[in-house]
């Protein structure tokens, strides 16, 4: 409680971030923390003491977003952590992209229906459940929602599976719908669509894709994190309902 009251006294802003434990999520948490934000992280994993931001352990919510009941329960836990304080940013970054038994791409012909459901619960439904459940806190903070979509949401990708790609396309459409619905509450909603970003989950053969990217290199997680941060600050105060592509020109 003392920690929370001191945050209010200092006017510290608060971020809720899903998929906080690695890759783009980890870089995003670091970026916001380095700029003085309180970071509440949601992840399937327990909090790692290696995560270099203050208050991370007590502000960590371990939750499996593939289970809708657990996602709904997490909203109440997050409300408890906020304790009536405003939420200034919600970044829906968690995402899964299952592979076949040989690590290959799952297409529309061979993706089990239960896999489709699991992917959509994590990549799509959790985003609207969290935003809707925390609408009062977001409105109080004149907050910003950022949905992390993907270049795979707008074109067939050699590695990203069909369930992943369609969930990200749906998330882009949801971004527009949420911008329309949350705008009157004073809440902006945007998306960031990364291309080939250097993380631990890169597929073999990505180097061939990079050869065709205009900037001729992989993106870094920090470069995506900075775009997300921009959308959560006053620098983007009249930007809502848009999707920023962070892919080195790969989409052109």
C-alpha positions in Angstrom: 0.0 0.0 0.0 2.8 2.4 0.9 4.4 1.6 -2.5 1.1 2.4 -4.3 0.5 5.6 -2.4 4.0 6.8 -3.1 3.4 6.1 -6.8 0.3 8.4 -6.7 2.1 11.1 -4.8 4.8 11.1 -7.4 2.4 11.1 -10.3 3.9 7.9 -11.7 2.2 6.4 -14.7 1.3 2.7 -14.8 1.6 0.2 -17.7 -0.1 -3.2 -17.9 1.9 -5.4 -20.3 1.1 -9.0 -21.4 3.8 -11.3 -22.6 6.2 -9.4 -20.5 8.9 -12.1 -19.9 10.8 -12.2 -23.2 11.4 -10.6 -26.6 9.5 -7.5 -27.5 7.6 -7.7 -24.2 10.8 -7.7 -22.1 12.2 -4.8 -24.2 8.9 -2.9 -23.7 9.0 -3.3 -19.9 12.5 -2.0 -19.8 11.7 1.0 -22.0 8.8 2.1 -19.8 10.6 1.4 -16.6 13.6 3.4 -17.7 11.2 6.3 -18.3 9.8 6.1 -14.8 6.7 4.0 -15.3 5.4 1.4 -13.0 5.2 -1.9 -14.9 2.5 -4.5 -14.1 3.5 -7.6 -16.1 1.4 -10.6 -17.1 3.1 -13.7 -18.2 2.6 -17.5 -18.2 6.0 -17.7 -16.4 6.7 -16.7 -12.8 8.6 -13.4 -12.4 12.3 -13.7 -13.0 14.7 -11.9 -10.6 16.8 -11.2 -13.7 14.2 -8.7 -14.9 15.8 -5.3 -14.3 12.9 -3.1 -13.3 11.8 -2.0 -9.8 8.7 -3.5 -8.2 8.6 -6.3 -10.8 8.0 -9.2 -8.4 5.0 -7.7 -6.6 3.6 -6.3 -9.8 3.7 -9.6 -11.7 0.5 -11.5 -12.6 1.1 -15.1 -13.6 -1.7 -16.1 -15.9 -2.4 -18.5 -18.8 -4.3 -16.2 -21.3 -5.3 -19.3 -23.3 -7.9 -20.0 -20.5 -10.8 -17.4 -20.6 -11.7 -18.0 -17.0 -8.2 -17.4 -15.8 -8.0 -14.2 -18.0 -11.2 -12.9 -16.4 -9.8 -13.8 -12.9 -6.6 -11.9 -13.8 -8.6 -8.7 -14.3 -9.7 -8.8 -10.6 -6.1 -9.4 -9.5 -4.9 -6.4 -11.7 -7.7 -4.2 -10.2 -6.3 -5.1 -6.8 -2.8 -4.1 -7.8 -4.1 -0.8 -9.1 -6.2 -0.2 -6.0 -8.3 2.5 -7.6 -5.4 4.2 -9.3 -5.6 5.0 -13.0 -4.1 2.8 -15.7 -2.3 4.9 -18.3 -1.3 2.2 -20.8 -2.3 -1.4 -21.7 0.0 -3.2 -24.1 -1.5 -6.5 -25.4 1.7 -8.2 -26.5 1.2 -11.8 -25.6 1.1 -14.1 -28.6 1.5 -17.8 -29.5 2.2 -19.5 -32.8 2.1 -23.3 -32.5 4.1 -25.5 -34.9 3.6 -29.0 -36.1 5.5 -32.0 -34.6 8.5 -31.2 -36.9 8.5 -27.5 -36.0 6.8 -26.6 -39.3 4.1 -24.2 -40.2 0.5 -25.2 -39.3 -1.8 -24.2 -42.2 -5.6 -24.1 -42.6 -5.8 -27.7 -43.6 -4.0 -29.2 -40.7 -4.6 -26.9 -37.7 -6.7 -28.6 -35.0 -9.8 -26.7 -34.0 -8.6 -26.7 -30.4 -5.4 -25.1 -31.4 -7.3 -22.4 -33.3 -9.2 -21.7 -30.1 -6.1 -21.6 -27.9 -4.3 -19.2 -30.3 -7.3 -16.9 -30.5 -7.8 -16.8 -26.8 -4.2 -15.6 -26.2 -3.7 -13.5 -29.3 -7.2 -11.9 -29.7 -9.8 -12.4 -27.0 -7.5 -11.6 -24.0 -6.9 -8.2 -25.5 -10.6 -7.2 -25.4 -11.2 -8.9 -22.1 -8.5 -7.0 -20.4 -9.3 -3.6 -22.0 -13.0 -4.0 -21.3 -12.5 -5.2 -17.7 -10.2 -2.3 -17.0 -12.2 0.4 -18.9 -12.8 2.5 -15.8 -9.1 2.5 -14.8 -8.1 3.3 -18.4 -10.6 6.1 -18.6 -9.4 7.5 -15.3 -5.9 7.6 -16.7 -6.9 8.9 -20.2 -5.0 5.8 -21.2 -3.7 4.3 -24.3 -4.1 0.7 -25.5 -1.6 -0.8 -27.9 -2.3 -4.1 -29.6 0.8 -5.9 -31.0 -0.2 -7.3 -34.3 2.1 -8.7 -37.0 3.2 -8.4 -40.6 1.7 -11.9 -40.9 -1.7 -10.4 -40.3 -1.7 -8.9 -43.8 0.2 -11.5 -45.9 0.9 -15.2 -45.9 4.1 -15.7 -44.0 6.5 -18.7 -44.6 6.7 -19.5 -40.8 3.8 -18.0 -39.0 0.9 -20.4 -38.9 -2.6 -19.8 -40.2 -4.2 -19.5 -36.7 -1.5 -17.0 -35.7 -1.9 -14.9 -38.9 -5.7 -14.8 -38.8 -5.7 -13.9 -35.1 -3.4 -11.0 -35.8 -5.6 -9.8 -38.7 -8.6 -10.0 -36.3 -6.6 -8.0 -33.7 -6.0 -5.3 -36.3 -9.7 -5.1 -36.9 -10.4 -5.1 -33.2 -8.0 -2.1 -32.9 -10.3 -0.1 -35.1 -13.4 -1.2 -33.3 -11.9 -0.4 -29.9 -10.7 3.0 -31.0 -14.3 3.8 -32.0 -15.7 2.5 -28.8 -13.1 3.6 -26.2 -12.6 7.1 -27.8 -15.5 8.7 -25.9 -14.0 7.4 -22.7 -10.8 9.4 -23.4 -8.9 6.2 -24.3 -6.8 5.9 -27.5 -6.3 2.5 -29.2 -3.6 1.7 -31.7 -1.6 -1.2 -33.0 2.1 -1.9 -33.8 2.8 -4.6 -36.4 6.4 -5.9 -36.2 8.1 -7.7 -39.0 11.2 -9.8 -38.6 12.5 -9.0 -35.1 15.5 -10.6 -33.5 14.2 -12.7 -30.6 14.7 -16.2 -29.3 11.7 -17.5 -31.3 13.0 -16.7 -34.8 12.6 -19.5 -37.3 15.4 -21.1 -39.3 15.4 -19.5 -42.7 14.6 -16.0 -41.5 17.9 -14.8 -43.0 16.5 -15.5 -46.5 13.6 -13.1 -45.7 16.0 -10.5 -44.4 17.7 -10.4 -47.8 14.6 -9.0 -49.3 13.8 -6.4 -46.6 14.7 -2.9 -47.8 16.7 -2.1 -44.7 18.5 -5.5 -45.1 18.6 -6.3 -41.4 16.5 -7.8 -38.6 14.6 -5.4 -36.3 15.6 -5.2 -32.7 13.0 -5.6 -29.9 13.9 -2.2 -28.6 12.9 -0.6 -31.9 9.4 -2.1 -31.5 9.3 -1.0 -27.9 10.0 2.6 -28.8 7.1 2.6 -31.2 4.9 1.2 -28.5 6.1 3.8 -26.1 5.4 6.6 -28.5 1.8 5.5 -28.8 1.4 5.6 -25.0 2.7 9.1 -24.5 1.5 12.6 -25.2 3.6 12.6 -28.4 0.8 10.7 -30.0 -2.1 12.4 -28.2 -4.3 12.6 -31.3 -3.4 9.3 -32.8 -6.1 6.6 -32.5 -7.2 3.6 -34.6 -4.0 3.3 -36.5 -1.5 0.5 -37.0 2.2 1.3 -37.2 4.3 -1.1 -39.2 7.7 -1.7 -37.7 9.4 -3.9 -40.3 12.2 -2.1 -42.1 10.0 -1.5 -45.2 9.2 -5.2 -45.6 5.5 -4.4 -46.3 6.2 -2.1 -49.3 
